[in-house]
Amino acid sequence: MGHAASPAGTPDRPQTVRSLALNELAGNLQATIEHLNAHRSQVHSKSYQDYAAMNADLAESLAHTISDFVKYAQIKTQFEALSQKLELPISGQ
């Protein structure tokens, strides 16, 4: 997306944050599936249904966050290109 390389081999922070969030989401989903498989009688309990609904809400929220981040990165790339074209300084660089 036009991100500058991270200094001295350090991981790209936004990519790391996304990876951590996706790993957490995947872990939650995996735990939900494993629990359901091990305790099929609980699938109709209110607590389990609330847990599954909250997991879906987390996934939706993460999808929106990633979408917003991608949009931000695209706009930032365009802003930086215009700044360079106009020979204006770019804050933070």
Secondary structure, DSSP 8 states (H G I E B T S, - for coil): ------GGG---HHHHHHHHHHHHHHHHHHHHHHHHHH-GGGGGSHHHHHHHHHHHHHHHHHHHHHHHHHHHHHHHHHHHHHHHHTT---TT-
